Amino acid sequence: MRRICCFSVALAIAGASVLAPRAAEAAAGPRYSDIVIDANSGKVLHATDPDGLRYPASLTKMMTLYLTFEALEKGRIRLDSRVPVSVHAATERPTKLGLKPGSSLTVEQAILGLITRSANDAATALGELIGGSEPRFAQMMTAKARSLGMSRTTYRNANGLPDPGQMTTARDQARLGLALRQHFPKYYPYFSTRSFTFNRQVIGNHNRLLGNVRGVDGIKTGFTNASGFNLVTSLRLDGRSLVGVVMGGATGASRDKRMRDLVLAALPQASTRGGGGAMARAEPVPEPVEPVAARTAQMPRLPQDDVPVPGSRYEDVANNDETEEDAPAAIAPVASAPVARAQMASAAPAVQAYARPVENPAHADAATNALAAQAAALDAASGAAPLPEQRKTASHKRGGKANVDETVTASTSPASATGWTVQIGVSDSRDGAIGLLKTAQTKAGKPLRSAKPLAVAVSDDGSQLYRARFGGFKNQKEAVNACNALKKSGVSCWAAMQ
């Protein structure tokens, strides 16, 4: 199914903010960032370090929900499909619904658990249902992020619990918020749910802007000590439409105030025309060859000086990961789960009309499983800062199928081609890298005859290195075939998106 990615071109505009700098920005720590997007025109109305890498915390669940909504729309699951709870899901750390191993809940209950309580056990269970396993689902999440133009986002789990390799940016989260709104109008109203009853618990939504700021209709909060207080907010009012992101807030209250100030200041600048702005398509691509676990060590990582485990919202308020977002009784419910369902019914045809799920229901569609090959074209179109590249060791198994690394990489060589490449090693000199490439090209013969040798300069801990790569491949298949030919000749390699 063809998808339209919201404003991936316009979001890259890095012009000066129309909003005056504020004291809160000057006092913010190094993990703080924000962005406000005019959803009608795609214009960036305000931004503070929007491409700085940050921990997403529970904003991760926005992508879990994106893939869940996609599976629902394709008929691979239904709202009343049962989600089995594995031992792994049940033993996830809080916050959680308290699901028991061997039990199950419906897809709709899991969705509401993610949106209200930000339940880690329900998120993992959904990931296992859709992806077959959580690592596989995380690979799907990262691939989907690339297809949406989220060039600096990497997922390692379905729930946002601390992982040093799981990262994102404010700009990428704005892209995802826009995509959720536009791609899934039938399901997006779930984000306005203010209360949810599960196993005799009345669970309130953590998003305190719902019902308190006119026009706000969602979407997600997040917090760990390492990330600070995060929030993605959608506002639609009088024909104007905004998506705002605040990451790294010092407290939940100050984060909410900051978001309120940002969107209210930006609203007069927002356009009442457009309703679409600059867009880019995100087409499905072939499934990647290499499992996500094999690539974990290659991904850039944020510092992990302080990554504590979030506490339980419903067991011990004092140890919460989103302490200020408890006490749902303090705010009268505005939209309960039944009301949200009614809103969805009015927005589109009934959501219950789905085909029967297939066996292994949610990971049967290869197009959903991997979209990473689209990343280079989307990143080039959007102008977003590419994902930083880490040095990869030369120790790779010979023989077998070619390794594929979907990580979008950056090079200091302006002459480097974009697209699929095959890397064979690293040298401390340009001549050494060229020598490796010439030897490999001779050994492999025809599959590399028209390939372009590239000595890509990178810096590693202050030293200059050169990556020996072949470029010029039209697609993933050509790169993988070339790498397989190299392996048959005894040359270690892996295919990568540059």
Steps between C-alpha positions, in 0.01 A plus 500: 500500500638832400580734783551872507765616743403829657723790417832314494631758258371809678604384844863535403473875457730641762417865472502742789225457754208740492483475877722702729760312708388433853677480831391138531711411197809667638460314828425165336752221532684342208226238452230762434360547149171604343327568171164638387370420150220664305324185381319686222807643333779283640685810622718481810366777725745445782789264574766450765762237407236299312753249359686430825490134600276430799351200680135461393382324821128420458474703179623167361145373536387740227681280247365184665153644450579607142582140407197376693269736314659394173437132580139583587447691177643213295264252670778290650361556849172635639420716800357189669792273406665347805853607587681216683719600794839329510722464806725765347212746460356431845834555672575834336577772750234757594304689405266218400148359512613206713434236233561137596701250291267286289216751520377717214329829432338647191685719253276790598579453870870495419467821294321675786755368749781657298322833456383543860732317739786467251506129586831331421362147529222574251745666259728197502206265451383700198852499359525124536161454333583721203869422459524144628754613758592832659844524329334435165235760578769753591654439158162568342468819704838630388429411138165676514669802655739515205209481254334794674815709473600454865866475409640533853269261684594148608277265697612212720173409673127557477448690823776759552666343805863616526734378228812699405448423131140625488496863391309760307469877445230759547470540123456127448230482766317788327510298179353201680227706664399643163503154344276354771248779449488482124545129433253368756201736539288203611728415791661831593202597727623237747766755598228721646389226743501644851408188700509126450361225723699176512458221755298736722773765485407845372812620321545866409695651213832665590459775243396795715454732204194302391199694619714783633623659177232572243555308177742237638396150389803284606752339479771352734716562804822334610753507781806328637771665707732475201255657253334763714133582443390460138176596329358494148187713462249547221281809486228583247305822543309733267653352186853514638694185577820450700717215618743581780775298667678573828779266613712507814276710722616541860160411648166392365341829597773712340486285185124547475531875554773520238284315247201718581706814451649374175176402330311809614779726376521315169127485435462854359785426259340177373336483160130429451568367153681201360378193684786306351800711420812341357482122521704199400388148433622210708491187286559145629834337422640144521557346840848555643730200522671556833305472828507802726698319769793458263517876447467618858869561554524714186244760603602831659424517871420777741689526830352277768624659820160490664233274355284393797201273474171690503282432803144377503225757462240282660705323766716777643440861402825609663703298250315592185658564163228760438416602855310816422279317255321287757188585695256477207212596730639851521367574153149410390499254207440664165513205264469144630574195287137466382497866399822452306344208317201717413734770368672243280169377368406852397836565340499195272313175428463262792833375624368156594476378141829315468598177333575199718862508616734263326722258689814672627273799457704810492835415349380343175539816297861552391427857397429590861801311633764719337499837330858598561599516132279808467706686757768648277254659258284637780795638692638665187162656429440619855845635569484363853832441668614142431554246773855518635713212391709278724806303403430140411765236563643293220407171666214352296429139421589382154256302296123492536262775398606858487453709811277801455524808717204735459663773708507829313860614508680829451829560328747785505573436133288733285554275198338198665197361322174451686297180494609143556870428550715198586766551765799264521716651772672797662849640447701774669589651161316584182750308288457198722123509457533536121740206500246284681234598249716427195594156634138417578380624162750276326397197703124549457513570125182579311262584792727792596620602156280810488509573875658824615784468757458744791750583773268665751677713758371482857632608839522245779610623844705776341671281241433507127379176343384403153220257433546288191168488319353433159216725386286544194250223569148573384328312781542265794494190280799613294697581813420166662593309182832681483571426865417132449744490209768655721439246774536216253838651412600505866440871561298600807233763436158636586240695308403836648281799425710817475 
